[in-house]
């Protein structure tokens, strides 16, 4: 699943359709698979930037995140980190807010 989504100019995330999610991943990475599953469970679309066999994308990932491991996740241009960081945001209730999902 991938999508070209637009970040609103005020950086206020109020609608899931305006939240751009980018994930740098590889084919055989179990943490990448789990991160994708969590985002899909939330109903979120993401841009999957596969870095296997793509040195330019891997270099882009390393430059943006200052990390070499995958996944590296960005929400609305903000570096979230990897799968563990994504889960921590979810457990703290912050992920839904970042994705523009109303919580009750």
Phi, psi and omega in degrees: 000130174213160183204150171256102185255163183245136175271131180291153190289342179269356183063016172274119182265104183238346183223129181304331181287348178257002183262115179272124177244126177240136177227124172272128186213174172230165183297314189264012184273114180294328179291326175297314180299318180292322178296317178298318179298318179297314180295320178294322177300326179280355181081020184263137173268151181216159174263117181268111179259099184282120183262356177294132178059024177225089185298325181294316178293322178297317178297319177299315179300312182296322179292317182287323188256344188059029178225158181247351182270160176243154359281159168238124189242136177235132176238121182054039178082351181269129178288120180270321184119215182259197183299314181301321179293321178297316179296319179299317176299320180294315181295328179277357180080006183275334183295315180302319178297316180297326180274355180077025180268125179290132176249147182236000000 
